[in-house]
Amino acid sequence: MRVCLASTSPARLMLMRQAGIEPLLQAPDVDEDAVIAAAEAAEGRTLPPDEHVLLLARRKAADVAASLAAADPAFDGVVVGGDSMFEIDGQVLGKPHLPDIATTRWEQMRGRTGILHSGHSVIRIEPGRAPREESAVAAASVTFVSDITDAEISAYVASGEPLQVAGAFTVDSLGGAFIERVEGDPSTVVGMSLSTVRHLCGRLGIRWTDLWNHPRAS
């Protein structure tokens, strides 16, 4: 049973390896902004975070699944796609990209709690059969420490770590010391809920342990 991760996220790859899976990696060719804009225009409303991340996760997995099936008709396995957004007080915070934005966000987030929404799509590909998909959204709340100082925020932003991650924080690296509590599946905050992916695989008739192929699982 082969596994392809429709992502180039180092955090998602790390999670899979820790769970005993060494996946193939393929970046999806999806214009995320265009997909969301088209969906919101069609529905005449702004998509809430859970629908937003689920739509993108499904599109990413579908793009990679179609590419794999075309390139390798003998491919037998699953494609896993994901997307994440962080919400606090009804405001969605994506990747800050710029140090000034990351600094402002941390000044606003200290001592407060937000929700990390993570969309998941698992597509089963088998030779001679139509692809089958299961998808779901997982969420986890994140509470930040109230006593993080301006100097600590400055040093954390200067490390570069928060600039390219949703919400401007990580729980599994330098940012972990500034997070007081996580409620929900901790791996959701890292980038992908492993328990959710396992559940989706089960709905497709796949036993999770059959996906183990990493040396740590042997």
N, C-alpha and C positions, 0 to 999 in steps of 0.2 A: 504494500500500500504506500504510494508515494504522496508526499505533501508539498504543495507549492504555496509559499507565502506571497500574497499579492501586495507587497510592501517592501520598501528599502529601509524601514525604521530599525535602527540598531536595538531599540528597546524591545520591539516585538520579536526580533530574531533571538535576543537573549532569553526572553521568556520561553520560547519554544525549545531552545537548547536546554534550559534548566528543566523543562518538562520531559526531556528525553527524545526530542524530535530535532533532527537536522534537516531543515526544509530546503527545497529549491527556492531561489529568490527571483522574482520577476516584478519589475515596477509596472503598475498599470498606466495606460495612456488615457487618462481621464482629466478633462478640464473641469475641476471641481466648481469653480465659480460659475461656469456656464451651465453645469448640471443643476445647481441650486437655483440659479436665476430662471431657467426654463421651467422648473417645477413650481416655483413660486408664482411665475407669470400665469401658468396654466391653472393654478388653484386660486389665484387672487388673494394670497395671504403669505405671511412670513412663516416658514417652517419652524416649529419649535425644535430645540436641540435634539430630542430623541429621534424625530423624523429625519432631521438633517443628517445625523451621523449614520443612520440606518440606510438612507438612500445612497450616500457616498460609499459605504462599505459594500453594498450590493453591486453598485456600478463598477467598483474596482475589481471585485471578485469576478464579475461577469466578463469584463474586458480581458483579464488574464486567462480565464477558463476558455474563452473563444480562441485566444491566441495559441494556447497550449494544444487544444484539440486540432487546430489547423496545422500546426507545426509537427505534432506527434500523434497521429491517429491511434497509436497503441498506448497512449498515456492512460494509466489506471490509478486513480487516487483522488485527492481532494485539493481544492484551492480555498485558501482562507484569506478573506479580505476584512479590513477594519478601518474605522475612522473614529476620532475622538474630539470632543469639545468640552471646555470648562465653563460652567455657569455660576455666577455669584450675584445674588440679589436681582435675578432676572436678566442680567447682562451676560452675554456670551463673550468669552475671552479666547481668542485664537492665539497663534504664535505672535509674540510681540515684535520679533525681528530686530528692533532698535533698542539700544540700552536705555534711552530716556523713557520709552514706553514700559519696558520691563520694570524700571525703578518705580514709576508711578503706580503700576499694578501692585507691586509688593507693599508699597506704602498703604494702599487701599485694602489689601487682603489681610494684613496682620491682625490676628485675634479673631478672624471671621471664618465662616464655613461656607464652602461652595460645593458644587456637584460636578463630578466628572462623568460625562455621558460617553459611552463607547458602543459603537455599532459593530456588529459582526455578521459576516456572511460566509457560509461554508457550501461549496458546490462540489457535488460528487460527479466525477467524470469516469465513464466506463466505455471501452470500445464497443461500438454497435448499439449504444443506448443513449437516449436523450439525457442531457445533464439534469440533475436534481439539486434543488437548493433549499437550505433552511437558514433562517436569519433571526436575529434577536438583538435587543439593546440591553446593556448592563449599565448600572449606575452605582457610584460610590461617593460618599460625602467626605470632604477633606477639610480638616480644621487646622488653621495655621497658628503658630505660637504668637502670643500677644507681645512678647518682650523682644522680638527681633529688632536690633538697633539700626539706625540709618547707616552706620559704618558696615554692619554685616550685610545689609541689602546691597550697598555699593560694591562690596567685595564679591558677593554672589553674582551680581550682574556682570562685573568685570571678568568673572571666570568664563563667561560666554554660554554657560550651560542653559540658562533660562530663555535664551533668545529664540530658539528654534523648536520649542515644545509648547503644546496647548496649555494655556493658563500661566505660562512663565515659571513652571516649577517641575521638579522631578521628585519622586519619593524614594527612588532606588539609587541615588547618587548624592551629590553635594547638597541638594535641597532637602534631603530627608531629615536633617537635624532641625529644620525649621517647620516641620509638620508635627503637630501635637497628636492628632488622631485621624484614623481612617476607618470609616464604617462601610462595610461591604467587602466584596472580593478585592484584596489589595492589588492583585495583578491588573484589575481594571484601571487603576490609577497609573500603572506603569505603561499601559497602552493597549492591553487586550485581556479580557477576562478568560482565563484558561478554563474555569469551570463552565462558562457559557459555551465556549468552543467545544468542549467535551460533550455537553448536552446536545448541541446541534449535530455533532457527529453521530451520537446515539440515535437521534431521530432519523438519520440517514442509514441506519443499520450498521454503523461502524463502531467497533469496540476500540476505545481510546488506546488501550495498551498495544493494539496492533499497529499503531502509528509510531511506536518507539523504535528509533533507529540510530539514536545518538550513542556514542561509546559509553556515556555515563549510565545508560539504561541497560547495557548489556551485562 
